[in-house]
Amino acid sequence: MAVLLLVSKLAGFGRDIFIAQTYGFSTATDAYFAAFQLPQFSLILLGGLGGPFHTATVSIFSSLLDRGEDGSLSPSPKAKALARTITTLIAAIFAVLSVVVYFNTTPIMSLILGAGAKPELITLAASQLKIMSPVILVGGLVGFLYGALNMLHVYVWPALSPVVMSVVMILALFIFGGDANGSVLAWSSLVGAFLQLALQLPEFFGKGFSFMPSLSKWQSPEIKKWFDLLWPALLGSTMGQLMIYVDMFFAAGLPEGAWSAVVFSNRLIQLPLGVLQTALLVPLFPRLVELVDQGKEETLGKTLVKGIGALWFVAFPIMLLLGLAPLPFIQSIFSRGNFATEDAIMLAVAIAWQSLQIIPYFARDTITRVFYAYKDSKTPMLVGVVAIGMKALFNWILISKLNLGVAGITASITLITIFNLGVLGYLLKRNHYTALPIKELSITLGKLSLASLPILGLLVLGNQTLPLLPIQHPMVQAGYLSVLSLGVGGVFYVLACKWLGLTWVEETLIAVRKKILKR
């Protein structure tokens, strides 16, 4: 799953490169990224792998399967009937939402972007949202299909299908180029979303499911349980989306391209973070559930220190590289076509401030999974509600009062991550009598900070010596900084971690070496 996720993210990264080179950071891209938030909320947050529809479907349908003598799985007649009822309900509800959005795009974008937004931005965003409004219908159906196929051990196509939208957008930009109002982006997103749904259908129908409308199981206990699982997750996802709207509201009054810079910086930060999170936290979560069920709080604390520490070990070099050397990397990747130097500087500033969230981000997400291990999804959701107000406050101070611009938005993302981490850590002990191992985590954080000093020093030295390079090309500069900091500095970093007694670092290296030699 981590490998497939990496492929999907790399395809999305390639799509972003094409968008940046075709449009630069312009009103058209600001409008597109603003208009895409609602369709994205449906398609990716609600309907994505691990999203509410996927999770609820797997939880309910896993017990409704028939197993053949050869171990193969197939849906029972009851599962097929339930699936028809659920797809009918999803299609009806989300179709109505799509129609409502289609006929109210201007009021919706005016409300989201606020009175400070330029009229041109609102007009362009409304026209693009009108084009993409059917994507809202697709989102819920895609999420259900992901769950239905995953419970039957079909993983590859559901995990790879998000690549389709990126490929369609890349082809559209290559064939048609850019346009003044960004309609190429909107239309290609619409086509990509429907193809993403279509890619699931052969396997879905092949397993015996059907899209034939039916409400025969409307009052069944399974439907009630499916909704009981769905609503808390929907509310939790909505809280995160509302926080994005808070950022959009404040970004609307900033110079052209500001919101595009925020979106791109978040995607670039999430490229390594998303893969690491999947690779390390997915196998850690079942272990946390097991320890909670067994009441082994001491072992739970040690596991948290080891799990968070392993994430921090990988995160420190990434944070330093993104925080201190973003401009050469950005220019080497994006600086072609209409992507101007001003755009690169704006994006570099956004990434530098947002990179500071990487360390608290991993700790927050790991602790959140401890709440889930205690079967407590309510507490993280309530913390998310409070965080929306705090995010607005941070934005108001950093943007309206201190005039930090794009840096204010991305800096507030870091601050709200730290706020969430602190509140969740406190509530974990109060609600579940499990004390967060603050002392052990602080010692681990201090040791990793000390061990990362060689990388920090070499990055500072590298930035100062960039003018001395015989070739002043961004790609050469980026390669120089990578070799100097991650190559040379990385060796000293690992040795320092071992010298400082971080034993799990050596255990990880031994495990990796055994895996390589075995293969």
Protein Blocks (a to p, Z undefined) as FASTA:
>chain_A
ZZmmmmmmmmmmmmmmmmmmmnopafklmmmmmmmmmmmmmmmmmmmghiaklmmmmmmm
mmmcccdfkopacddfklmmmmmmmmmmmmmmmmmmmmmmmmmmmmmmmmmnommbcfkl
mmmmmmmmmmmmmmmmmmmmmmmmmmmmmmnopaklmmmmmmmmmmmmmmmmmmnopafk
ommmmmmmmmmmmmmmmmmmmmmmmnopafbdcfklmmgmklmmmmmmmmmmmmmmmmmm
mmmmmmmmmmmmmcehklmmmmmmmmmmmmmmmmmmmmmmmmmmmmmmmmmmnopaklmm
mmmmmmmmmmmmmmmmmmmmmmmmmmmmmmmmmmgcjlcfklmmmmmmmmmmmmmmmmmm
mmmmmmmmmmmmnopaklmmmmmmmmmmmmmmmmmmmmmmnonmjmlmmmmmmmmmmmmm
mmmmmmmmmmnopacdfklmmmmmmmmmmmmmmmmmmmmmmmmmmmmpmblcfklmmmmm
mmmmmmmmmmmmmmmmmmnopaklmmmmmmmmmmmmmZZ
